[in-house]
Amino acid sequence: MHRMTRDDIEQAARHVYQVMPATAQYAWPLLAERLGCTVWVKHENHTPTGAFKVRGGITFMHWLKRTHPDVRGIVSATRGNHGQSLALAASASGFRALIVVPQGNSLEKNNAMRGFGGEVVEYGRDFDEAREEAARLAQAHGLYLVPPFHAELVKGVATYALELFKAAPDLDTVYVPIGCGSGICGVIAARDALGLNTRVVGVVSTEAAAAKLSFEAGEILETATANTFADGLAVRKPVPAAFDIYGAAAARIVSVNDDEIAEAMRVYYTDTHNLAEGAGAAALAALMQEREAMAEKKVGVILSGGNVDRSVYARVIG
């Protein structure tokens, strides 16, 4: 993937802002008090789909219309946020959107995808099996297969990092969750485009630690399972194109367990009254784990989404 310029990201932002406004970033005082450092939260839970991915969906559809004028529809696999993003962006562009989710996927995310105009198909036992089915359906129905990671998705996602860095250019470290990797790659792209020295730290679940294991081994490794309630992190194998970027440019990758993630969800609620889904709270969980190293520093955490089912949240918050 070629190195993105500030111009590239600002052009993507113009497309994004036709559909949604920039999201806020706040330095919450109670988080600072709790953690002993300045904590800037980037509120990607406040997009029209409740998660950061909508930005990449918008830029991807612009690119698709421009480069593949004959395409009538798209298909992709998701646990939810990517699918909501594509359903919204595809509908806005006049494309059919077929979304494949694993069996037993979040009912509320499935309903949201349908609400944004997507057709939802349940298949397979996890994200990786749903991804194989999406590829088959693309062939069978002549639909464009949207990958979980693509330069145009990253360009859109980088717009949230551009907003954050413009508001808080002197961050020592930014923590960002890793699923398929568009989030961390977008943060790295924006940091580099702005010429900043901020360290970018990836966050994975201890139950889906393939990105961390791969980072530390210097080669792609996969795990047998990815059983975390933070469905946005539940990936068994890194996407090679994403790993090429964060494997070289991340400062480190931290793993947090489900209990730490749940605690961070509670802290977000208590200290900021914001709703965070599991993956959305993972960055704060990592900062809580590393608070001693971050004492007195200015730190950014990406609250990547707030799409958690009510029953799950009730259990966590109780």
C-alpha positions as CSV (number, residue, x, y, z in Angstrom):
1,M,0.0,0.0,0.0
2,H,1.5,3.3,-1.0
3,R,2.3,5.8,1.8
4,M,-0.7,8.1,2.2
5,T,-0.3,11.9,2.1
6,R,-2.2,14.4,4.2
7,D,-3.9,15.4,0.9
8,D,-5.1,11.8,0.4
9,I,-6.7,11.7,3.8
10,E,-8.2,15.1,3.6
11,Q,-9.8,14.2,0.2
12,A,-11.2,11.1,1.9
13,A,-12.5,13.3,4.7
14,R,-14.5,15.4,2.2
15,H,-16.3,12.3,1.0
16,V,-16.9,11.1,4.6
17,Y,-18.3,14.5,5.6
18,Q,-21.0,14.3,2.9
19,V,-22.5,11.5,5.0
20,M,-21.5,12.3,8.6
21,P,-19.8,15.1,10.6
22,A,-16.4,14.7,12.3
23,T,-16.7,12.9,15.7
24,A,-15.6,14.4,19.0
25,Q,-12.4,13.8,20.9
26,Y,-12.5,14.7,24.6
27,A,-9.9,14.7,27.4
28,W,-12.2,13.4,30.1
29,P,-11.2,14.7,33.6
30,L,-12.4,11.6,35.5
31,L,-10.3,9.3,33.3
32,A,-7.3,11.5,33.9
33,E,-7.9,11.3,37.7
34,R,-8.4,7.6,37.6
35,L,-5.3,6.9,35.4
36,G,-2.8,9.6,36.3
37,C,-2.4,10.7,32.7
38,T,-4.2,12.9,30.2
39,V,-6.7,10.6,28.3
40,W,-8.1,11.8,25.0
41,V,-10.9,9.6,23.9
42,K,-11.8,9.5,20.2
43,H,-15.5,8.9,20.0
44,E,-16.1,6.6,17.0
45,N,-19.1,5.3,19.0
46,H,-20.8,8.5,17.7
47,T,-20.9,7.9,14.0
48,P,-24.2,7.1,12.1
49,T,-23.5,3.3,12.5
50,G,-22.1,3.6,16.0
51,A,-18.6,2.5,14.9
52,F,-15.5,3.8,13.0
53,K,-15.9,1.5,10.0
54,V,-18.5,3.6,8.3
55,R,-15.7,6.0,7.2
56,G,-14.0,3.3,5.2
57,G,-17.3,2.1,3.7
58,I,-18.0,5.6,2.3
59,T,-14.5,6.0,0.7
60,F,-14.6,2.4,-0.6
61,M,-18.0,2.9,-2.4
62,H,-16.7,6.1,-3.9
63,W,-13.7,4.2,-5.3
64,L,-15.8,1.3,-6.4
65,K,-18.2,3.5,-8.4
66,R,-15.3,5.2,-10.0
67,T,-13.2,2.2,-10.9
68,H,-15.9,-0.5,-11.5
69,P,-18.8,1.2,-13.1
70,D,-20.4,-2.1,-14.0
71,V,-20.7,-3.4,-10.5
72,R,-24.3,-3.6,-9.2
73,G,-23.8,-5.0,-5.8
74,I,-21.3,-6.0,-3.1
75,V,-20.9,-8.9,-0.7
76,S,-18.7,-9.1,2.5
77,A,-18.3,-11.0,5.7
78,T,-18.5,-9.3,9.1
79,R,-19.3,-9.6,12.8
80,G,-21.3,-6.4,12.5
81,N,-19.6,-3.0,12.3
82,H,-18.0,-3.5,8.9
83,G,-21.3,-4.8,7.6
84,Q,-23.3,-1.9,8.9
85,S,-20.8,0.4,7.3
86,L,-21.1,-1.3,3.9
87,A,-24.9,-1.5,4.1
88,L,-25.2,2.2,4.8
89,A,-22.6,3.2,2.2
90,A,-23.8,0.7,-0.5
91,S,-27.4,1.9,-0.1
92,A,-26.4,5.5,-0.4
93,S,-24.5,4.6,-3.6
94,G,-27.4,2.5,-5.1
95,F,-25.6,-0.9,-4.7
96,R,-27.2,-4.1,-3.4
97,A,-25.4,-5.2,-0.2
98,L,-25.2,-8.9,0.8
99,I,-23.6,-9.4,4.2
100,V,-22.5,-12.7,5.6
101,V,-22.3,-13.2,9.3
102,P,-21.4,-16.3,11.4
103,Q,-24.2,-18.3,13.0
104,G,-25.2,-16.9,16.4
105,N,-24.0,-13.4,15.5
106,S,-25.2,-10.4,17.4
107,L,-28.9,-10.0,16.8
108,E,-28.8,-6.3,17.3
109,K,-25.9,-5.9,14.8
110,N,-27.8,-8.1,12.3
111,N,-31.0,-6.0,12.7
112,A,-28.9,-2.8,12.3
113,M,-27.4,-4.1,9.0
114,R,-30.9,-4.8,7.7
115,G,-32.0,-1.4,8.9
116,F,-29.3,0.2,6.8
117,G,-30.4,-1.8,3.7
118,G,-28.2,-4.9,3.8
119,E,-29.4,-8.5,3.2
120,V,-28.0,-10.6,6.0
121,V,-27.0,-14.3,5.5
122,E,-25.9,-16.4,8.5
123,Y,-23.2,-19.0,7.7
124,G,-20.3,-20.8,9.4
125,R,-19.1,-21.0,13.0
126,D,-16.9,-17.9,13.0
127,F,-15.8,-14.9,11.0
128,D,-13.2,-16.8,9.1
129,E,-15.8,-19.3,7.8
130,A,-18.2,-16.5,7.0
131,R,-15.5,-15.0,4.9
132,E,-15.1,-18.1,2.8
133,E,-18.9,-18.2,2.1
134,A,-18.8,-14.5,1.1
135,A,-16.2,-15.3,-1.5
136,R,-18.4,-18.1,-2.8
137,L,-21.5,-15.9,-3.0
138,A,-19.5,-13.2,-4.9
139,Q,-18.8,-15.8,-7.6
140,A,-22.3,-17.2,-7.6
141,H,-24.2,-13.9,-7.8
142,G,-21.7,-11.7,-9.7
143,L,-21.2,-9.4,-6.7
144,Y,-18.0,-7.5,-5.8
145,L,-16.3,-9.1,-2.8
146,V,-15.3,-6.4,-0.3
147,P,-12.4,-7.5,1.7
148,P,-12.1,-6.7,5.4
149,F,-8.9,-4.8,4.6
150,H,-8.2,-2.6,1.6
151,A,-6.3,0.6,0.9
152,E,-9.5,2.5,0.3
153,L,-11.0,1.3,3.6
154,V,-7.8,2.4,5.4
155,K,-7.9,5.8,3.7
156,G,-11.5,6.4,5.0
157,V,-10.6,5.1,8.5
158,A,-7.5,7.4,8.6
159,T,-9.9,10.4,8.7
160,Y,-10.7,9.7,12.4
161,A,-7.0,9.7,13.2
162,L,-6.5,12.9,11.3
163,E,-9.3,14.5,13.4
164,L,-7.7,13.3,16.6
165,F,-4.2,14.3,15.7
166,K,-5.3,17.8,14.6
167,A,-7.1,18.3,17.9
168,A,-4.3,16.7,20.0
169,P,-1.0,16.8,18.1
170,D,1.2,16.1,21.1
171,L,0.0,12.7,22.1
172,D,2.8,10.4,23.4
173,T,0.9,7.2,22.6
174,V,-2.4,6.1,21.0
175,Y,-4.0,2.8,21.8
176,V,-6.1,1.2,19.0
177,P,-7.9,-2.1,18.9
178,I,-6.9,-4.7,16.2
179,G,-9.5,-6.8,14.4
180,C,-8.6,-7.1,10.7
181,G,-6.4,-4.0,11.1
182,S,-7.9,-1.1,9.2
183,G,-8.1,0.9,12.5
184,I,-4.4,0.6,13.5
185,C,-3.3,1.1,9.9
186,G,-5.4,4.2,9.6
187,V,-3.9,5.6,12.7
188,I,-0.3,4.8,11.5
189,A,-1.1,6.4,8.1
190,A,-2.4,9.6,9.6
191,R,0.5,9.8,12.1
192,D,3.0,9.4,9.3
193,A,1.2,11.8,6.9
194,L,1.4,14.5,9.6
195,G,5.0,13.7,10.5
196,L,4.2,13.0,14.2
197,N,6.3,10.9,16.7
198,T,3.3,9.4,18.5
199,R,3.7,5.8,19.3
200,V,0.9,3.6,18.1
201,V,0.1,0.6,20.3
202,G,-2.2,-2.2,19.0
203,V,-4.6,-4.0,21.3
204,V,-5.9,-7.6,21.0
205,S,-7.8,-10.0,23.2
206,T,-5.9,-12.7,25.0
207,E,-8.4,-15.1,23.4
208,A,-7.7,-13.9,19.9
209,A,-4.0,-12.9,20.1
210,A,-2.9,-13.8,16.6
211,A,-1.8,-10.2,15.7
212,K,0.3,-10.0,18.9
213,L,1.9,-13.5,18.4
214,S,2.6,-12.6,14.8
215,F,4.1,-9.2,15.7
216,E,6.4,-10.8,18.2
217,A,7.4,-13.7,15.9
218,G,7.9,-11.4,12.8
219,E,5.7,-13.7,10.7
220,I,2.0,-14.5,10.4
221,L,0.7,-17.0,13.0
222,E,-2.9,-18.0,13.5
223,T,-4.8,-19.3,16.6
224,A,-7.2,-22.2,16.6
225,T,-10.0,-20.2,18.2
226,A,-11.0,-16.6,18.8
227,N,-13.5,-16.9,21.7
228,T,-13.9,-13.4,23.1
229,F,-17.1,-11.5,23.8
230,A,-15.4,-8.6,22.1
231,D,-16.5,-9.7,18.6
232,G,-14.7,-6.9,16.8
233,L,-11.4,-8.5,18.0
234,A,-12.4,-12.1,17.3
235,V,-10.1,-12.8,14.4
236,R,-7.9,-16.0,14.2
237,K,-5.4,-14.9,11.6
238,P,-4.0,-11.5,10.7
239,V,-4.7,-10.0,7.3
240,P,-1.3,-10.1,5.5
241,A,-1.6,-6.6,4.0
242,A,-2.5,-5.1,7.4
243,F,0.2,-7.1,9.2
244,D,2.8,-5.7,6.7
245,I,2.0,-2.3,8.0
246,Y,1.4,-2.6,11.7
247,G,4.0,-5.4,12.0
248,A,6.6,-2.8,11.0
249,A,5.1,0.4,12.4
250,A,3.4,-0.4,15.7
251,A,5.4,0.2,18.9
252,R,4.0,-2.9,20.5
253,I,0.8,-4.9,20.8
254,V,-0.9,-5.4,24.2
255,S,-3.3,-8.2,25.0
256,V,-6.3,-7.7,27.4
257,N,-8.6,-10.4,28.7
258,D,-12.4,-10.3,28.8
259,D,-12.5,-9.2,32.4
260,E,-10.2,-6.3,31.7
261,I,-12.4,-5.3,28.7
262,A,-15.6,-5.6,30.8
263,E,-14.0,-3.4,33.5
264,A,-13.0,-0.8,30.8
265,M,-16.7,-0.8,29.5
266,R,-17.8,0.0,33.1
267,V,-15.2,2.7,33.5
268,Y,-16.3,4.4,30.2
269,Y,-19.9,4.4,31.5
270,T,-19.0,5.6,35.0
271,D,-16.4,8.3,34.0
272,T,-17.9,9.5,30.7
273,H,-21.4,8.0,30.4
274,N,-20.4,6.5,27.0
275,L,-21.4,3.1,25.7
276,A,-18.5,1.0,24.5
277,E,-18.7,-2.4,23.0
278,G,-16.0,-4.9,23.9
279,A,-13.6,-4.0,21.0
280,G,-14.4,-0.4,21.6
281,A,-13.3,-0.6,25.2
282,A,-10.1,-2.6,24.5
283,A,-7.8,0.4,24.0
284,L,-8.8,1.8,27.4
285,A,-8.3,-1.6,29.0
286,A,-4.8,-1.7,27.6
287,L,-4.1,1.8,29.0
288,M,-5.4,0.7,32.4
289,Q,-3.0,-2.2,32.2
290,E,-0.1,0.0,31.3
291,R,-1.0,3.0,33.5
292,E,2.3,3.1,35.4
293,A,4.3,3.4,32.1
294,M,1.9,6.2,30.9
295,A,1.9,8.2,34.1
296,E,1.8,12.0,33.4
297,K,1.8,11.5,29.6
298,K,-0.8,12.6,27.1
299,V,-2.5,9.5,25.7
300,G,-5.1,8.8,23.1
301,V,-7.5,5.8,23.2
302,I,-9.8,4.9,20.3
303,L,-13.4,4.1,21.4
304,S,-13.9,2.3,18.1
305,G,-17.6,1.5,18.5
306,G,-20.6,1.2,20.9
307,N,-22.6,-1.6,19.2
308,V,-23.0,-4.1,22.1
309,D,-26.2,-6.1,22.5
310,R,-28.4,-5.0,25.4
311,S,-28.3,-8.4,27.1
312,V,-24.4,-8.5,27.0
313,Y,-24.2,-4.9,28.3
314,A,-26.6,-5.6,31.1
315,R,-24.4,-8.5,32.2
316,V,-21.2,-6.4,32.0
317,I,-22.6,-3.3,33.7
318,G,-24.4,-5.3,36.5
